[in-house]
């Protein structure tokens, strides 16, 4: 009965899409679904509306209310335009629009520009695909009131997305996120102003790219090392995405002369023909780059995701074998290097700070604090990192990152920035080589100085209504029946982001945490230095456990022993939690 009701409602919504307000191709596609004996596609496409969430839209492309198309994109843009005009009622207004390599991205970007222009808002539209950080930079550089990037990041090829940004170059945060969502929900198809005003759409081309690249170069702290090691062998792949031109251009702009790319993956292509997943977090995505790195005996291999905000790094270990660094390790290297070089160059003023997300390694905080630098914790998502910069000011900003392969070395962008990060990591490799070290050797030295840390994420899938309840019950149990010990180590501190309370379980002392709103996340800090974070996924039927284990490491020679010790702790903690 429930299934029949869903199909009936989907059919009713689909029939409304046969109206003249929709273009002929869309109407034909919808009619085909209505006529089909199999109702699966009809139900999937119309059983709900694709929600404009706090990060915008993301979904499979096609006709329907639950799909990415010019009508769902149009409603999002009309609502966003309405809100911008409410907040900034006087004077000229502009937005910046970028897009990635995905199928329909240019089409959706042009549609977005047309709607803004029809609402009296000048739209700066990139002439071709560009990475997310450049769009974020453009908002600030051009004095725009907001911006949009058409991208689905590293989702499968069937997907596309729409991310909305505010005037500081950051994704929307309260109150703007909720206010824009409210405006989008009011929009009917007849309200969408699709007819463009040509003189209100301005093109951004290669001249603006150079402005961005020059700003990226301002993050260079060791030009002499690059001059000495300019022929460092670097392999780079954009995985068919937006960084195919800007990252090699940036590396050359910094002074690197020996950059090898992967020709097959330098072709922008929304079908991602050479990879199963265009995600630098996945080892398989690195295969072609690592094959080339072995062939030429490279010093460093790097990959970016399709919209150019995430960065993957591969280095050689002591045996000459190529290994992929995880997101925490790249953040550790970036944080250490930026603090050390600023100190050596006399650039420390005393107001410095770094930022990390709550599930990112605590070692980053320890590196910062041992260098007299504050480290702020924020929720997952770079919009919260940008929020700290907005409140604290950009002057003392050192860098910020998250474990899911994102880092932002400069405050001139307000989102993950793989363009800056690739060049900075290449500089760190050159600086290390200039000092007789490898990147892997440098990482081990950092561990020896500040302590070893190993991280691992384990998730449990529980599908359907019963699965959702099971996940809720697990969170309730951990929240109200917290174990006294895990792997024999006492839980010293419990942080519950659902009520923003931090409790010392040894003394009973409780204090409030300063976060913008609550979140269903629990964290346990153990007496032996380990950390466990637990949260349900917001997009999938999963509950995720983030483990961080610490181990003693007196010298670089202790690296493998420390690694084994930490991994054993993670395995034991997982067993204790019955995972």
Number of C-alpha atoms within 10 A of each C-alpha: 6 7 8 9 11 16 19 14 15 22 20 14 19 24 14 13 22 17 11 9 11 15 13 12 10 18 20 14 15 24 16 13 20 19 10 11 8 10 15 11 15 23 22 16 25 23 22 16 14 20 18 23 15 18 17 23 22 23 18 19 19 17 24 27 21 21 26 26 22 24 22 24 24 26 25 27 29 28 23 26 24 17 19 23 18 10 10 11 10 8 6 12 18 22 27 31 28 33 31 31 27 28 17 20 22 20 14 24 24 21 22 29 29 24 24 30 25 21 21 16 23 23 29 24 25 24 15 15 23 26 29 33 26 29 27 30 24 29 27 21 17 13 16 22 22 27 28 28 28 30 28 25 22 21 18 17 19 15 21 28 26 26 23 25 29 21 20 24 31 26 27 26 18 12 8 18 20 15 16 26 19 15 18 23 14 11 18 13 15 10 12 19 18 21 13 19 18 13 9 18 22 15 13 17 13 12 8 15 18 15 14 23 20 14 16 24 18 11 17 17 19 16 16 14 18 24 16 14 21 21 15 20 20 23 25 28 28 28 34 29 29 28 31 26 14 23 25 24 19 24 24 15 17 25 20 23 18 16 19 18 21 18 10 13 21 18 18 20 19 21 16 20 15 15 16 13 19 28 24 27 23 13 14 14 22 25 13 17 22 25 13 17 24 16 9 13 15 20 22 24 29 23 27 34 28 32 30 28 25 27 27 29 23 25 22 21 14 10 6 10 9 19 15 21 17 19 23 25 22 25 26 21 18 24 23 18 20 19 22 14 15 14 13 11 10 9 11 17 10 10 13 20 23 25 28 27 21 17 27 25 25 22 22 25 21 16 22 21 14 10 14 15 21 21 21 15 21 23 20 17 18 24 21 24 27 27 20 19 19 14 8 13 12 16 12 18 20 25 22 28 30 26 20 19 25 23 29 29 24 21 20 20 27 30 30 28 28 29 28 30 25 25 25 25 21 24 27 24 25 30 24 19 20 16 11 10 15 22 23 19 17 21 20 21 20 20 25 19 14 17 19 24 24 23 23 14 14 13 16 13 15 16 14 10 9 10 14 17 13 15 22 15 12 15 19 12 12 15 17 8 9 14 14 13 14 21 16 13 15 17 24 19 21 22 22 22 21 13 14 20 15 18 18 16 15 11 9 9 10 14 11 13 14 12 13 13 11 14 15 16 21 20 24 24 19 21 15 15 15 24 24 24 21 23 22 23 14 9 6 10 18 19 21 18 22 19 26 25 27 23 23 18 22 16 14 17 12 16 19 12 13 24 19 13 17 22 21 13 21 25 15 15 22 17 12 14 12 7 11
